Amino acid sequence: MKRLKMPLTESDIIDLEAGETVMLTGYLYTARDQAHKRLVGALESDGKLPIDLKGQGIYYVGPSPTKPGEVIGSAGPTTSYRMDDLTIPLLEKGLKLMIGKGKRDEKIVDAIKKYKALYLGAIGGAGAYISNSIKEAEVIMYEDLGPEAIRKIYVEDLKLTVIIDTRGNNLLDDKPMLNIDSKRFKV
């Protein structure tokens, strides 16, 4: 199991392989469909993002309301393909890590390879468990989107699985994976 600390560089992730487990620590952003639309809209209108994504990660999540005494509500992953049409412009701006659940379109797999990024999987239905790894959470923009607002969160030892590695190997693909020693991974 490899430990990753945000922000990431290419050298931090280049050797990871689809199927490996990682423990992630550091600051990330949360964003879902509507926030992605606004980020890409900002890029289209003036060529700039309101946040710097170089070396950063986005967790596809819209947490449930926060209960008293907690940092964040249940924070399970959102189905990632919903962001596929809005992902490439963010990868072009330096996004290195995406966390969600489910398959990605082939154009996203190609872009992950091109920009040397990672797609990590979080366990769907485990939102309460995942929220235990979130130690800080603050809405930083688009508050009007409610759960879909962009938050800056600090995660500590968030356990994730590499779904698509920097070479485009895809754990959820039906085709055999290249550069993967299947004996290392138990299903």
BELFENHU-V493550 format. One record per residue. N is the residue number from 1. RES is the residue in one small letter. NEAR is the number of other C-alpha atoms within 10 Angstrom. Layout:
n->N res->RES near->NEAR
n->N res->RES near->NEAR
This chain:
n->1 res->m near->11
n->2 res->k near->11
n->3 res->r near->13
n->4 res->l near->16
n->5 res->k near->15
n->6 res->m near->18
n->7 res->p near->18
n->8 res->l near->19
n->9 res->t near->16
n->10 res->e near->14
n->11 res->s near->9
n->12 res->d near->14
n->13 res->i near->18
n->14 res->i near->14
n->15 res->d near->10
n->16 res->l near->19
n->17 res->e near->25
n->18 res->a near->25
n->19 res->g near->25
n->20 res->e near->18
n->21 res->t near->19
n->22 res->v near->18
n->23 res->m near->16
n->24 res->l near->20
n->25 res->t near->19
n->26 res->g near->19
n->27 res->y near->20
n->28 res->l near->23
n->29 res->y near->23
n->30 res->t near->27
n->31 res->a near->24
n->32 res->r near->24
n->33 res->d near->20
n->34 res->q near->14
n->35 res->a near->20
n->36 res->h near->22
n->37 res->k near->16
n->38 res->r near->15
n->39 res->l near->19
n->40 res->v near->18
n->41 res->g near->15
n->42 res->a near->14
n->43 res->l near->16
n->44 res->e near->12
n->45 res->s near->9
n->46 res->d near->8
n->47 res->g near->9
n->48 res->k near->14
n->49 res->l near->17
n->50 res->p near->10
n->51 res->i near->11
n->52 res->d near->12
n->53 res->l near->20
n->54 res->k near->16
n->55 res->g near->17
n->56 res->q near->23
n->57 res->g near->24
n->58 res->i near->24
n->59 res->y near->26
n->60 res->y near->26
n->61 res->v near->26
n->62 res->g near->23
n->63 res->p near->22
n->64 res->s near->16
n->65 res->p near->13
n->66 res->t near->12
n->67 res->k near->10
n->68 res->p near->8
n->69 res->g near->6
n->70 res->e near->15
n->71 res->v near->16
n->72 res->i near->21
n->73 res->g near->21
n->74 res->s near->22
n->75 res->a near->26
n->76 res->g near->24
n->77 res->p near->24
n->78 res->t near->23
n->79 res->t near->17
n->80 res->s near->23
n->81 res->y near->17
n->82 res->r near->15
n->83 res->m near->22
n->84 res->d near->17
n->85 res->d near->14
n->86 res->l near->19
n->87 res->t near->21
n->88 res->i near->18
n->89 res->p near->15
n->90 res->l near->19
n->91 res->l near->23
n->92 res->e near->14
n->93 res->k near->17
n->94 res->g near->19
n->95 res->l near->25
n->96 res->k near->27
n->97 res->l near->23
n->98 res->m near->24
n->99 res->i near->24
n->100 res->g near->26
n->101 res->k near->20
n->102 res->g near->16
n->103 res->k near->20
n->104 res->r near->21
n->105 res->d near->13
n->106 res->e near->13
n->107 res->k near->13
n->108 res->i near->22
n->109 res->v near->22
n->110 res->d near->15
n->111 res->a near->18
n->112 res->i near->26
n->113 res->k near->17
n->114 res->k near->14
n->115 res->y near->18
n->116 res->k near->22
n->117 res->a near->29
n->118 res->l near->28
n->119 res->y near->29
n->120 res->l near->24
n->121 res->g near->24
n->122 res->a near->24
n->123 res->i near->17
n->124 res->g near->15
n->125 res->g near->12
n->126 res->a near->13
n->127 res->g near->18
n->128 res->a near->15
n->129 res->y near->14
n->130 res->i near->22
n->131 res->s near->19
n->132 res->n near->18
n->133 res->s near->17
n->134 res->i near->22
n->135 res->k near->15
n->136 res->e near->15
n->137 res->a near->19
n->138 res->e near->15
n->139 res->v near->16
n->140 res->i near->14
n->141 res->m near->15
n->142 res->y near->16
n->143 res->e near->13
n->144 res->d near->8
n->145 res->l near->13
n->146 res->g near->13
n->147 res->p near->19
n->148 res->e near->23
n->149 res->a near->23
n->150 res->i near->25
n->151 res->r near->24
n->152 res->k near->19
n->153 res->i near->22
n->154 res->y near->19
n->155 res->v near->23
n->156 res->e near->17
n->157 res->d near->17
n->158 res->l near->20
n->159 res->k near->19
n->160 res->l near->21
n->161 res->t near->20
n->162 res->v near->22
n->163 res->i near->27
n->164 res->i near->28
n->165 res->d near->25
n->166 res->t near->26
n->167 res->r near->22
n->168 res->g near->24
n->169 res->n near->23
n->170 res->n near->24
n->171 res->l near->21
n->172 res->l near->14
n->173 res->d near->13
n->174 res->d near->7
n->175 res->k near->9
n->176 res->p near->11
n->177 res->m near->16
n->178 res->l near->13
n->179 res->n near->10
n->180 res->i near->15
n->181 res->d near->10
n->182 res->s near->12
n->183 res->k near->6
n->184 res->r near->8
n->185 res->f near->11
n->186 res->k near->6
n->187 res->v near->4
